[in-house]
Amino acid sequence: MKAMLCHAYGPPSGLRAGELPEPVAGPGEVLLHVEACGVNFPDTLLIEGRYQQKPPLPFAPGGEVCGTVAALGEGVARPPIGTRVAALITWGGFAEAVAVEAARIVPVPEGVAPAAAASICLAYGTVLHALRDRGALQPGETLLVLGAAGGTGMAAIQIGRLLGARVIAAASTAEKRAACLAQGAEAAIDYTAEGWRDELRALTGGRGVDVVFDPVGGAQAEPALRSTAWRGRYLVVGFASGEIPRLPFNLALLKGCAIVGVFYGDFARREPEANRALLAELFAWVAAGRLAPHISATYPLEQAAEALEALAARRATGKLVLLTHAAPSPEAAAR
């Protein structure tokens, strides 16, 4: 089978197309013929050797897949062969087939395309777990989304709106802010501009925001924490900027706010049934037309390096997806 392989830790340009034996579904596993694979920030960390886990070289990155069930391993009675499912894994998705633990798969409802299904598990799963389970976001509250034009940020805008919140998006360019407004943000601010906290204060009538969703870290973290309202919740989701902030804890005391960690991968591992229910709810929203993943480009499998480079350079406004058996979108083909 074809796969995009990392032979040595380094940048996306080091990925090479190769051939691997098709995997076999072991005990408790299913074999998936991959149709689509989401492209995510942890993939860049994996190939650079900076992720918590380090798969043996060579390996195919890709942790978010949609495909059809091709075989059932020992002890697995369902779903039937041919069923379309999605799964959150750690690596192996940039390939034509992958073996997945049966406990990780979630059925994909009729009418949900593979590219959309491969966009749900990580970004939208992270967001719903963060906003509802960890941030207790309530209808009528104000949500600030940092890095709002990325795949996870766009998901936070959409789900924040679904949960009844007023959403303020923070993004670095006019194009990205326009994309955030198109996805339902009530307001969009440039959080790289001097004085952006003053604009945020004006938008909240001086009160501050109830919940901060931060997948970026870096220099904007402390100003965002200072902008929380009394009893606010600051959700630490990730560090796409590459810098882990060192926050002054006295701010949490003075504001009576909570700094809350969001480790979706470990939640999915420790609480698999709760995670399957969460993902099933997300897919039901997509099937009902209440939620539509914003996919900015799709790429063929062979262009995995270009997709990862676009992600790392923060050129994407929304989700990027690899397709193993379909043509890329015009946006990706033009790059």
C-alpha positions in Angstrom: 0.0 0.0 0.0 1.1 3.6 -0.5 2.1 5.7 2.5 3.8 9.0 3.2 6.7 8.1 5.4 8.9 10.0 7.9 12.4 8.4 7.7 14.2 10.9 9.9 12.9 13.6 12.3 12.7 17.0 10.6 10.4 19.3 8.6 7.5 18.3 6.3 9.8 18.4 3.3 11.4 15.2 4.6 8.3 13.1 4.0 8.7 10.6 1.2 6.2 8.4 -0.7 6.8 4.7 -0.1 5.2 1.3 -0.1 4.4 -0.7 3.0 2.7 -4.1 3.5 -1.0 -3.7 4.2 -1.5 -4.0 7.9 -3.5 -6.8 9.4 -6.3 -6.4 12.0 -5.0 -7.9 15.2 -7.1 -8.9 18.2 -9.5 -6.2 19.1 -8.8 -4.2 16.0 -10.4 -3.4 12.6 -8.6 -2.8 9.3 -9.7 0.5 7.6 -9.2 1.4 4.0 -8.5 5.0 4.5 -10.5 7.5 2.4 -9.5 10.7 4.1 -7.1 11.9 6.8 -7.1 15.2 8.7 -3.9 17.3 8.8 -3.3 18.5 12.3 -0.7 20.4 14.4 0.4 17.2 16.3 1.4 15.7 13.0 4.1 18.4 12.7 5.3 17.6 16.2 5.5 13.9 15.5 7.7 14.3 12.4 9.9 16.7 14.2 10.4 14.4 17.2 8.7 16.9 19.6 5.6 14.9 20.4 5.0 13.1 23.7 5.2 9.8 21.8 7.8 8.8 19.3 6.9 6.0 16.9 9.7 3.9 15.5 11.1 5.2 12.2 10.0 5.0 9.5 6.4 5.8 10.2 3.4 7.5 8.5 2.0 10.5 10.5 -1.7 11.2 10.5 -3.9 10.8 13.6 -7.5 11.5 12.3 -8.9 9.1 9.7 -12.1 8.2 7.9 -12.4 5.0 6.0 -14.4 1.8 5.4 -14.0 -1.3 7.5 -12.1 -3.9 5.4 -11.5 -6.7 8.0 -12.3 -7.5 11.7 -9.7 -8.8 14.1 -10.1 -11.6 16.6 -12.8 -10.8 19.2 -14.4 -8.0 17.0 -17.9 -8.8 15.8 -19.0 -5.5 14.3 -19.4 -3.2 12.5 -20.1 -5.0 9.2 -17.4 -5.0 6.5 -17.9 -1.9 4.3 -19.2 0.4 7.1 -17.7 3.9 7.0 -16.2 4.9 10.3 -13.9 7.6 11.7 -11.3 7.2 14.4 -8.8 9.3 16.3 -5.4 7.5 16.4 -1.9 8.8 17.0 -0.1 8.0 13.7 -0.5 5.9 10.6 -3.2 7.8 8.8 -1.2 9.1 5.9 -1.6 5.8 4.2 -4.0 3.7 2.2 -4.9 1.5 5.1 -4.5 1.4 8.9 -5.3 -1.0 11.7 -7.3 0.7 14.5 -8.5 -0.4 17.9 -12.2 -1.2 17.5 -12.9 0.8 20.7 -11.7 3.9 18.9 -14.0 3.9 15.9 -17.2 5.8 15.5 -19.8 5.2 12.8 -20.1 7.9 10.2 -23.8 8.8 9.5 -25.2 8.6 5.9 -24.7 11.8 4.0 -21.4 12.8 5.8 -18.6 12.9 3.3 -15.2 11.4 4.1 -13.4 14.7 4.1 -15.9 16.1 6.6 -15.7 13.0 8.8 -11.9 13.2 8.8 -12.2 16.8 10.1 -14.4 16.1 13.2 -12.6 13.8 15.7 -9.6 15.9 16.7 -10.5 19.5 16.3 -14.2 19.3 17.0 -13.7 16.7 19.7 -11.1 18.8 21.4 -13.4 21.9 21.2 -16.6 20.3 22.6 -14.6 18.6 25.4 -12.9 21.9 26.1 -15.9 24.3 26.0 -18.5 22.0 27.6 -16.7 19.5 29.8 -13.8 21.7 31.0 -15.0 25.3 30.5 -18.6 24.8 31.4 -19.5 27.4 28.7 -23.1 28.7 29.2 -25.6 30.3 26.9 -25.2 34.0 26.9 -21.6 34.0 28.0 -18.7 35.5 26.0 -16.1 33.3 24.5 -12.7 34.6 23.2 -11.1 32.3 20.6 -7.3 32.8 20.0 -5.9 31.6 16.8 -9.4 31.6 15.5 -8.7 31.1 11.8 -7.1 27.7 12.2 -8.9 24.4 12.1 -9.4 24.2 15.9 -10.2 27.9 16.1 -12.9 27.7 13.5 -14.4 24.7 15.3 -14.4 26.7 18.5 -16.3 29.5 16.8 -18.9 27.1 15.4 -19.4 25.1 18.6 -19.4 28.2 20.8 -22.3 29.5 18.8 -24.1 26.1 19.0 -23.7 26.2 22.8 -25.3 29.7 22.8 -22.3 31.8 23.5 -21.3 35.2 22.0 -18.0 34.6 20.2 -15.2 37.0 19.7 -12.5 35.8 17.3 -8.8 36.8 17.5 -6.8 36.4 14.3 -3.7 38.1 12.8 -4.8 39.2 9.3 -7.8 40.9 7.8 -8.5 37.9 5.6 -8.5 35.5 8.5 -10.8 37.8 10.6 -13.2 38.0 7.6 -13.2 34.1 7.5 -14.0 34.0 11.3 -16.9 36.4 10.9 -18.2 34.3 8.0 -18.2 31.3 10.4 -20.4 33.0 12.9 -18.1 35.1 15.2 -19.9 38.2 16.4 -16.7 40.3 16.3 -13.1 39.7 15.2 -10.0 41.5 16.6 -6.3 41.6 15.6 -4.5 40.2 18.7 -1.1 41.1 17.2 -2.0 44.8 17.2 -1.0 47.1 20.1 -4.0 47.9 22.2 -6.0 44.9 21.3 -7.1 44.5 24.9 -8.7 47.9 24.8 -10.8 46.8 21.8 -11.7 43.6 23.7 -12.7 45.7 26.8 -14.9 47.8 24.6 -16.6 44.8 23.1 -17.4 43.4 26.5 -18.5 46.7 28.1 -15.4 46.6 30.4 -16.5 43.3 31.9 -14.1 40.9 30.2 -14.7 37.5 28.6 -16.1 34.5 30.4 -14.0 31.8 28.6 -10.8 32.0 26.7 -10.0 29.2 24.3 -6.2 29.2 23.7 -4.6 26.7 21.3 -1.7 29.2 20.6 0.1 30.1 23.8 3.0 32.5 23.4 2.9 36.3 23.9 -0.9 36.7 23.7 -1.6 34.3 26.6 -1.0 36.8 29.5 -3.0 39.7 27.9 -5.9 37.2 27.3 -5.8 36.0 30.9 -5.8 39.6 32.1 -9.0 40.1 29.9 -11.1 37.5 31.7 -14.1 38.4 33.7 -14.7 37.5 37.3 -15.0 33.7 37.6 -13.7 33.4 34.0 -12.1 30.2 32.7 -8.9 30.1 30.7 -8.6 26.9 28.6 -5.1 25.8 27.9 -5.5 23.8 24.7 -2.1 23.9 23.0 1.0 25.9 22.0 0.9 26.4 18.2 3.1 29.4 18.5 5.9 27.1 19.8 6.2 29.1 23.1 4.8 27.8 26.4 3.8 30.9 28.4 4.8 31.5 32.0 1.7 33.1 33.5 1.6 35.0 36.8 -0.6 33.0 39.1 -1.6 36.2 41.1 -4.0 37.0 38.1 -6.0 33.8 38.9 -6.3 35.0 42.5 -7.3 38.6 41.7 -9.9 37.6 39.1 -11.2 34.5 40.8 -10.7 32.7 37.5 -9.6 29.2 36.7 -6.8 28.1 34.4 -7.9 24.8 33.1 -5.9 22.2 31.1 -7.5 20.5 28.1 -5.8 17.2 27.1 -8.2 15.7 24.7 -6.1 12.8 23.7 -5.8 11.6 27.3 -9.5 12.2 27.9 -10.2 9.9 24.9 -7.9 7.3 26.2 -9.0 7.4 29.9 -12.7 7.8 29.2 -13.4 6.0 25.9 -17.1 5.6 26.4 -17.6 9.3 27.2 -15.5 10.2 24.1 -17.5 7.9 21.8 -20.7 9.6 23.0 -19.2 13.0 22.5 -18.1 12.1 18.9 -21.4 10.5 18.1 -23.1 13.8 19.2 -20.8 15.8 16.9 -21.5 13.5 13.9 -25.3 13.7 14.6 -25.0 17.5 14.4 -23.2 17.3 11.1 -25.7 14.8 9.7 -28.6 17.1 10.8 -26.9 20.2 9.1 -26.3 22.0 12.4 -22.5 21.8 12.0 -20.4 21.9 8.9 -16.6 21.6 9.2 -14.9 24.4 7.4 -12.4 22.7 5.0 -10.1 25.2 3.3 -8.3 22.7 1.1 -8.0 19.0 0.3 -4.8 17.4 -1.0 -4.0 14.0 -2.6 -1.9 11.7 -0.3 1.3 12.4 -2.3 1.1 16.1 -1.3 1.1 15.5 2.4 4.3 17.6 2.8 2.6 20.6 1.2 -0.4 20.3 3.4 1.8 20.1 6.6 3.8 23.1 5.4 0.6 25.1 4.8 -0.5 24.2 8.3 2.8 25.0 10.0 3.0 28.4 8.2 -0.5 29.1 9.4 -1.7 29.8 5.9 -4.9 27.7 6.3 -8.2 29.2 7.3 -9.9 26.1 8.5 -9.2 22.4 8.1 -6.8 20.7 5.7 -7.5 17.1 4.6 -5.6 14.4 2.7 -7.7 12.3 0.3 -6.3 8.8 -0.7 -8.7 8.1 -3.6 -10.0 11.5 -4.8 -8.8 14.6 -6.6 -7.6 17.6 -4.5 -9.6 20.8 -4.2 -8.8 23.6 -6.6 -7.3 25.6 -3.6 -4.7 22.8 -3.0 -4.1 22.1 -6.6 -3.2 25.7 -7.2 -0.4 25.7 -4.6 
